[in-house]
């Protein structure tokens, strides 16, 4: 779990993140806590925004203060390049996780769990 301390209006710098170890200092405006599960959902959704990803991805996050390490399990659409698709996914996940949580992503391990053919509409017109 990671805690995001909000800053007083007089301080316009970016909010600071700290580990939720119980030693956090509250500010006048309160504290926001980002749980690992929230980071995992953000990451899983970010993966779905990448072309060449098939189905839903699963993500796990480990938080250590202001840093997170991620693991993503996903399927790639056949015949897309696995290497190119996973590299796009990795870059997008880092960008979105940082943008939405303020955390620094130190590592993204990707497990390609399968290849799936493109979705084909087999309905017949009568």
N, C-alpha and C positions, 0 to 999 in steps of 0.2 A: 504494500500500500504506500502511496506517495501523497504528501500533503502539499497543497499549493497555498502559500500565505499571500493574501491580498495586501497591497501596499496602500498607505494613506494617500489621499489626493495630493498632498504636497510633494510626494515622491513619485515622479513620472517614469522611473525606470521599470523594466519588466518585473513581474512578480517572481518571487523566488520559490523554488521547490525544495522540500526537505522530506526525509524519510519519516514515516508515521510511527516513530518509536516511542512516543509519549513525551519526548523532550522538546516538542515543537513549541515555538513561541507564538501566541496568538497576537494578531494585530488588532487595531481598533475596528477594522472592518470585518474581521472574521477569518475563517480558514476554509479552504476547499480541499477535500481529499479525493485523489484519483486512485481507485482500486485497480488491482491487476485485471479483474474481470472486465472493467470498462475499457482498459487499453486493449484487451483481447478482442472485444467487439468492434472497436474502432479499426483495428488491424484487419480483421476478417472482412469488414465492409470495404475497406480500402482495396483489398485484393480483388474484390468483385468489380471494381471500377477499371480494371486492367483488361485490355483486349487480349484474347487468347486463353483466358482462364475459364474453365468449365465448372459449373456447379458452385457449391458453397465451399469456402475455405474454412479451416479450423486454425485457430491461433492460440498460442500460450505466451504469456509474458512473465518475466522475472524482473522485479523492480529493485533497484539499489540506489536509494537517494534520488538524484536527478537523472539517473541513467536506467535504461531498460534494455534487456536482451530478449529477442523474440524468436519463436519458432512457428512456422506456418506450414500447414499441410494443405495441398491443393491438387487439382487436376488440370492438365493442360489440354486444350482443344486440339485434336489431331487434324491436320498434319503440321501444326505450328511448331516452330523451333522451341524446344524445351529450354535451351540456354538463353535465347533472346527473350522469351516470355518470362522466365524466372528473374532475369536481370531487370526487366521493366517493372515487374511486381516488387522486387526488393527496393528499387529506387522510389517507387510510388509509396510504398509502405513507410519508408523512412521519412519522406516528405510529409505525408499526411499525419503520421503519429506525432512528429515534432510540432507540426502546425496546430493540431487539435489538443495536445496535452502539455506541450512545453517541455517534454522529456527529451533527453539526448538518447538516440538509439545507437547502441554500441555494436550490435550484431543482429543480423536477420538470417537464421538458418531456414532453408526451404526444403521440404520433403515433397517430391512429386509422387503423389499416391496413385496416379493413374493418368491415362490418356483417354479422352472421350471424343467420339465423332461429333461433328456439328449437329445441332438440333435440326431435324428434318420434319416438315409438316406433311404427314402421310394421309391427311383427310382427303376424301374424294368428293368432288362436286357432282351432284345428281341433277 
